[in-house]
Amino acid sequence: MDLENPTEPTPTYRGAHPMKKTFPTLFALVLVSTIALPAMAQPGPGGRGRRGPPSAQKMKRAEKMVGKALRNKLGLSEDKAKKVESILKKQRASQQKIRGQLRTARQDLGKLFRSDSNDQNAWRSALDKMEKSHKALAQGRDKQFAALKKVLTPKEQAKLLRGLNQLQKRMKARRGQRGQQGMQAPRGRRGQQGQRGQRGQRGQQLGPRKTGRGGPPGGGGPRFGGPGPGFDIGE
């Protein structure tokens, strides 16, 4: 799962020890992205096609959903649920700051690609920023993961893993439904143009004082036609 876009599917590993390979990745979903679920928090100030940080209201709604899942889906006690929530929130601000730096580095790379720049120092700077941000995110995830392991039992960790898989499937299904609804939605109709044809009627009322371009007096000329709708030339 791409942590910059957590709604992207998580790769499925096959072979020996699948739990060992997938567990840190799925825990990373909780640590970094679940608290700002893109399925609930629509793109922020980043504009269309870009994801900015979620608004405070949507962030609170996401936190509420996570808290409910910890208690109802995972069956954590109130004490454990609060501890987990505290761990998730502890480094959220710093993680968001790092993710912002990563977005900036990617935007810098995009500008370099679009301009086909040969400024090697600029390329190196953007790549270094990306690498530094990725390392900082990984370090933050490791710290939070270690803290969660101290609170949750192995069984609770496994239940969390299963819950994340289910959540991911629901988010994917919801995105599919939204995409189908968007494609099936009717297009807006263009406004009728017939009213502009009434200028011909006005020309008839004014009589010989109004002449069209190359047309008889009072008829509004061949440009707009007669009293009928639209721009039917020659009526």
C-alpha positions as a LaTeX table, in Angstrom:
\begin{tabular}{lrrr}
\hline
Residue & $x$ (\AA) & $y$ (\AA) & $z$ (\AA) \\
\hline
Met1 & 0.00 & 0.00 & 0.00 \\
Asp2 & 1.35 & 3.41 & $-1.00$ \\
Leu3 & 1.37 & 5.45 & 2.18 \\
Glu4 & 1.05 & 8.66 & 0.19 \\
Asn5 & $-2.12$ & 7.22 & $-1.31$ \\
Pro6 & $-3.34$ & 4.65 & 1.25 \\
Thr7 & $-6.32$ & 3.61 & $-0.84$ \\
Glu8 & $-4.04$ & 1.84 & $-3.32$ \\
Pro9 & $-4.12$ & $-1.95$ & $-2.86$ \\
Thr10 & $-1.48$ & $-3.53$ & $-0.66$ \\
Pro11 & 0.67 & $-6.13$ & $-2.46$ \\
Thr12 & $-0.08$ & $-9.68$ & $-1.41$ \\
Tyr13 & 2.95 & $-11.77$ & $-0.57$ \\
Arg14 & 2.90 & $-15.50$ & $-1.07$ \\
Gly15 & 5.20 & $-18.19$ & 0.16 \\
Ala16 & 6.70 & $-18.83$ & 3.57 \\
His17 & 5.84 & $-16.60$ & 6.50 \\
Pro18 & 3.26 & $-14.36$ & 4.80 \\
Met19 & 2.24 & $-12.90$ & 8.16 \\
Lys20 & 5.78 & $-11.75$ & 8.82 \\
Lys21 & 5.97 & $-9.96$ & 5.46 \\
Thr22 & 2.57 & $-8.30$ & 5.41 \\
Phe23 & 2.11 & $-7.41$ & 9.06 \\
Pro24 & 4.46 & $-4.38$ & 9.22 \\
Thr25 & 2.98 & $-2.98$ & 6.01 \\
Leu26 & $-0.57$ & $-3.28$ & 7.26 \\
Phe27 & 0.34 & $-1.86$ & 10.63 \\
Ala28 & 1.82 & 1.07 & 8.75 \\
Leu29 & $-1.66$ & 1.69 & 7.39 \\
Val30 & $-2.89$ & 2.24 & 10.93 \\
Leu31 & 0.11 & 4.25 & 12.01 \\
Val32 & 0.23 & 6.69 & 9.15 \\
Ser33 & $-2.88$ & 6.61 & 7.04 \\
Thr34 & $-5.90$ & 5.18 & 8.83 \\
Ile35 & $-6.08$ & 8.23 & 11.02 \\
Ala36 & $-6.60$ & 10.27 & 7.86 \\
Leu37 & $-8.64$ & 7.81 & 5.84 \\
Pro38 & $-8.89$ & 9.06 & 2.27 \\
Ala39 & $-12.16$ & 7.22 & 1.90 \\
Met40 & $-13.66$ & 9.58 & 4.48 \\
Ala41 & $-11.53$ & 12.66 & 4.02 \\
Gln42 & $-11.82$ & 14.00 & 0.49 \\
Pro43 & $-8.89$ & 15.88 & $-1.06$ \\
Gly44 & $-8.12$ & 19.07 & 0.82 \\
Pro45 & $-6.54$ & 22.32 & $-0.39$ \\
Gly46 & $-4.30$ & 20.40 & $-2.76$ \\
Gly47 & $-6.88$ & 20.98 & $-5.50$ \\
Arg48 & $-8.43$ & 18.65 & $-8.02$ \\
Gly49 & $-6.15$ & 15.72 & $-8.75$ \\
Arg50 & $-3.98$ & 16.44 & $-5.72$ \\
Arg51 & $-4.44$ & 15.41 & $-2.15$ \\
Gly52 & $-3.97$ & 18.08 & 0.43 \\
Pro53 & $-4.17$ & 17.49 & 4.17 \\
Pro54 & $-7.65$ & 16.56 & 5.43 \\
Ser55 & $-9.69$ & 19.21 & 7.20 \\
Ala56 & $-9.94$ & 19.18 & 11.00 \\
Gln57 & $-13.59$ & 18.10 & 10.83 \\
Lys58 & $-12.85$ & 15.14 & 8.57 \\
Met59 & $-9.85$ & 14.23 & 10.68 \\
Lys60 & $-12.02$ & 14.04 & 13.78 \\
Arg61 & $-14.54$ & 11.91 & 11.92 \\
Ala62 & $-11.75$ & 9.54 & 10.88 \\
Glu63 & $-10.47$ & 9.36 & 14.46 \\
Lys64 & $-13.96$ & 8.55 & 15.68 \\
Met65 & $-14.27$ & 5.70 & 13.19 \\
Val66 & $-10.87$ & 4.31 & 14.20 \\
Gly67 & $-11.81$ & 4.46 & 17.88 \\
Lys68 & $-15.08$ & 2.68 & 17.20 \\
Ala69 & $-13.29$ & $-0.04$ & 15.25 \\
Leu70 & $-10.77$ & $-0.56$ & 18.05 \\
Arg71 & $-13.54$ & $-1.13$ & 20.59 \\
Asn72 & $-16.22$ & $-2.88$ & 18.56 \\
Lys73 & $-14.34$ & $-4.74$ & 15.83 \\
Leu74 & $-11.17$ & $-5.61$ & 17.71 \\
Gly75 & $-12.87$ & $-5.91$ & 21.09 \\
Leu76 & $-10.23$ & $-3.90$ & 22.94 \\
Ser77 & $-10.94$ & $-2.77$ & 26.46 \\
Glu78 & $-11.48$ & 0.93 & 27.02 \\
Asp79 & $-8.06$ & 1.23 & 28.62 \\
Lys80 & $-6.26$ & $-0.46$ & 25.73 \\
Ala81 & $-8.25$ & 1.42 & 23.12 \\
Lys82 & $-7.25$ & 4.74 & 24.68 \\
Lys83 & $-3.61$ & 3.67 & 24.78 \\
Val84 & $-3.69$ & 2.71 & 21.11 \\
Glu85 & $-5.40$ & 5.99 & 20.19 \\
Ser86 & $-2.74$ & 7.89 & 22.12 \\
Ile87 & 0.02 & 6.08 & 20.24 \\
Leu88 & $-1.62$ & 6.78 & 16.89 \\
Lys89 & $-1.94$ & 10.48 & 17.64 \\
Lys90 & 1.45 & 10.99 & 19.25 \\
Gln91 & 3.50 & 11.45 & 16.11 \\
Arg92 & 0.70 & 12.35 & 13.74 \\
Ala93 & 1.70 & 16.00 & 13.50 \\
Ser94 & 5.32 & 15.18 & 12.72 \\
Gln95 & 4.25 & 12.53 & 10.20 \\
Gln96 & 2.01 & 15.02 & 8.42 \\
Lys97 & 4.86 & 17.50 & 8.27 \\
Ile98 & 7.15 & 14.90 & 6.73 \\
Arg99 & 4.48 & 13.88 & 4.23 \\
Gly100 & 4.14 & 17.54 & 3.27 \\
Gln101 & 7.88 & 17.69 & 2.62 \\
Leu102 & 7.61 & 14.55 & 0.52 \\
Arg103 & 4.81 & 16.08 & $-1.58$ \\
Thr104 & 6.95 & 19.18 & $-2.11$ \\
Ala105 & 9.88 & 17.06 & $-3.27$ \\
Arg106 & 7.64 & 15.23 & $-5.73$ \\
Gln107 & 6.30 & 18.52 & $-7.05$ \\
Asp108 & 9.87 & 19.73 & $-7.54$ \\
Leu109 & 10.65 & 16.61 & $-9.54$ \\
Gly110 & 7.53 & 17.16 & $-11.62$ \\
Lys111 & 8.67 & 20.68 & $-12.50$ \\
Leu112 & 12.09 & 19.39 & $-13.49$ \\
Phe113 & 10.53 & 16.76 & $-15.75$ \\
Arg114 & 8.17 & 19.25 & $-17.39$ \\
Ser115 & 10.97 & 21.72 & $-18.08$ \\
Asp116 & 13.37 & 18.95 & $-19.13$ \\
Ser117 & 15.94 & 20.61 & $-16.90$ \\
Asn118 & 19.63 & 19.74 & $-17.04$ \\
Asp119 & 20.33 & 21.26 & $-13.63$ \\
Gln120 & 21.87 & 18.23 & $-11.96$ \\
Asn121 & 22.04 & 19.96 & $-8.59$ \\
Ala122 & 18.29 & 20.54 & $-8.68$ \\
Trp123 & 17.65 & 16.90 & $-9.55$ \\
Arg124 & 19.96 & 15.74 & $-6.76$ \\
Ser125 & 18.33 & 18.06 & $-4.23$ \\
Ala126 & 14.80 & 16.83 & $-5.04$ \\
Leu127 & 15.87 & 13.18 & $-4.86$ \\
Asp128 & 17.70 & 13.72 & $-1.57$ \\
Lys129 & 14.58 & 15.33 & $-0.09$ \\
Met130 & 12.47 & 12.36 & $-1.15$ \\
Glu131 & 14.92 & 9.85 & 0.29 \\
Lys132 & 15.18 & 11.76 & 3.56 \\
Ser133 & 11.38 & 11.98 & 3.87 \\
His134 & 10.93 & 8.26 & 3.20 \\
Lys135 & 13.51 & 7.38 & 5.85 \\
Ala136 & 11.87 & 9.70 & 8.38 \\
Leu137 & 8.46 & 8.14 & 7.73 \\
Ala138 & 9.90 & 4.65 & 8.16 \\
Gln139 & 11.54 & 5.61 & 11.44 \\
Gly140 & 8.29 & 7.05 & 12.75 \\
Arg141 & 6.39 & 3.90 & 11.76 \\
Asp142 & 8.95 & 1.71 & 13.50 \\
Lys143 & 8.61 & 3.68 & 16.73 \\
Gln144 & 4.84 & 3.51 & 16.69 \\
Phe145 & 4.87 & $-0.16$ & 15.74 \\
Ala146 & 7.14 & $-0.96$ & 18.68 \\
Ala147 & 4.83 & 0.97 & 21.00 \\
Leu148 & 1.74 & $-0.87$ & 19.74 \\
Lys149 & 3.39 & $-4.24$ & 20.24 \\
Lys150 & 3.82 & $-3.38$ & 23.92 \\
Val151 & 0.08 & $-2.71$ & 24.29 \\
Leu152 & $-1.53$ & $-5.40$ & 22.11 \\
Thr153 & $-1.27$ & $-9.14$ & 22.59 \\
Pro154 & $-0.31$ & $-11.29$ & 19.58 \\
Lys155 & $-3.96$ & $-12.29$ & 19.21 \\
Glu156 & $-5.08$ & $-8.66$ & 19.24 \\
Gln157 & $-2.40$ & $-7.84$ & 16.69 \\
Ala158 & $-3.71$ & $-10.63$ & 14.46 \\
Lys159 & $-7.28$ & $-9.32$ & 14.85 \\
Leu160 & $-6.07$ & $-5.88$ & 13.88 \\
Leu161 & $-4.42$ & $-7.36$ & 10.79 \\
Arg162 & $-7.68$ & $-9.04$ & 9.77 \\
Gly163 & $-9.65$ & $-5.87$ & 10.43 \\
Leu164 & $-7.33$ & $-3.87$ & 8.20 \\
Asn165 & $-7.77$ & $-6.35$ & 5.37 \\
Gln166 & $-11.55$ & $-6.04$ & 5.67 \\
Leu167 & $-11.33$ & $-2.25$ & 5.81 \\
Gln168 & $-9.18$ & $-2.20$ & 2.71 \\
Lys169 & $-11.72$ & $-4.31$ & 0.79 \\
Arg170 & $-14.59$ & $-2.03$ & 1.82 \\
Met171 & $-12.66$ & 1.06 & 0.77 \\
Lys172 & $-11.86$ & $-0.51$ & $-2.60$ \\
Ala173 & $-15.51$ & $-1.48$ & $-3.14$ \\
Arg174 & $-16.65$ & 2.01 & $-2.21$ \\
Arg175 & $-14.27$ & 3.59 & $-4.70$ \\
Gly176 & $-15.61$ & 1.28 & $-7.40$ \\
Gln177 & $-19.18$ & 2.30 & $-6.66$ \\
Arg178 & $-18.29$ & 5.99 & $-6.77$ \\
Gly179 & $-16.57$ & 5.51 & $-10.10$ \\
Gln180 & $-19.61$ & 3.78 & $-11.61$ \\
Gln181 & $-21.96$ & 6.45 & $-10.29$ \\
Gly182 & $-19.80$ & 9.16 & $-11.80$ \\
Met183 & $-19.80$ & 7.48 & $-15.21$ \\
Gln184 & $-23.55$ & 6.86 & $-15.16$ \\
Ala185 & $-24.55$ & 10.32 & $-13.97$ \\
Pro186 & $-26.51$ & 12.27 & $-16.64$ \\
Arg187 & $-24.80$ & 15.22 & $-18.23$ \\
Gly188 & $-26.25$ & 18.65 & $-17.69$ \\
Arg189 & $-28.35$ & 20.02 & $-20.54$ \\
Arg190 & $-27.36$ & 23.11 & $-22.41$ \\
Gly191 & $-29.66$ & 26.06 & $-22.10$ \\
Gln192 & $-32.08$ & 26.55 & $-24.97$ \\
Gln193 & $-31.01$ & 29.14 & $-27.48$ \\
Gly194 & $-34.44$ & 29.82 & $-28.90$ \\
Gln195 & $-35.01$ & 33.06 & $-27.03$ \\
Arg196 & $-32.40$ & 34.87 & $-29.07$ \\
Gly197 & $-34.58$ & 34.33 & $-32.11$ \\
Gln198 & $-37.09$ & 36.77 & $-30.62$ \\
Arg199 & $-34.95$ & 39.60 & $-31.87$ \\
Gly200 & $-36.59$ & 39.00 & $-35.22$ \\
Gln201 & $-39.98$ & 39.75 & $-33.65$ \\
Arg202 & $-38.58$ & 42.95 & $-32.24$ \\
Gly203 & $-37.40$ & 43.89 & $-35.69$ \\
Gln204 & $-40.92$ & 43.36 & $-37.06$ \\
Gln205 & $-42.38$ & 45.64 & $-34.40$ \\
Leu206 & $-39.88$ & 48.37 & $-35.17$ \\
Gly207 & $-40.62$ & 48.05 & $-38.87$ \\
Pro208 & $-38.43$ & 49.81 & $-41.44$ \\
Arg209 & $-36.28$ & 51.44 & $-38.75$ \\
Lys210 & $-34.40$ & 48.15 & $-38.26$ \\
Thr211 & $-32.75$ & 46.33 & $-41.09$ \\
Gly212 & $-30.67$ & 43.20 & $-41.05$ \\
Arg213 & $-27.44$ & 42.84 & $-42.88$ \\
Gly214 & $-28.48$ & 42.42 & $-46.48$ \\
Gly215 & $-32.05$ & 41.48 & $-45.52$ \\
Pro216 & $-35.47$ & 43.11 & $-45.82$ \\
Pro217 & $-36.54$ & 45.81 & $-43.34$ \\
Gly218 & $-38.09$ & 44.64 & $-40.09$ \\
Gly219 & $-37.24$ & 40.99 & $-40.52$ \\
Gly220 & $-34.16$ & 40.98 & $-38.39$ \\
Gly221 & $-32.06$ & 40.03 & $-41.42$ \\
Pro222 & $-30.66$ & 36.67 & $-42.39$ \\
Arg223 & $-28.25$ & 36.65 & $-39.46$ \\
Phe224 & $-30.85$ & 35.74 & $-36.82$ \\
Gly225 & $-33.74$ & 34.61 & $-39.02$ \\
Gly226 & $-37.39$ & 35.19 & $-38.30$ \\
Pro227 & $-39.39$ & 34.75 & $-35.11$ \\
Gly228 & $-38.47$ & 31.09 & $-34.84$ \\
Pro229 & $-35.96$ & 29.79 & $-32.30$ \\
Gly230 & $-32.24$ & 29.66 & $-32.70$ \\
Phe231 & $-29.97$ & 30.95 & $-35.42$ \\
Asp232 & $-31.60$ & 29.45 & $-38.51$ \\
Ile233 & $-30.12$ & 31.55 & $-41.29$ \\
Gly234 & $-32.31$ & 32.30 & $-44.28$ \\
Glu235 & $-35.77$ & 31.97 & $-42.74$ \\
\hline
\end{tabular}
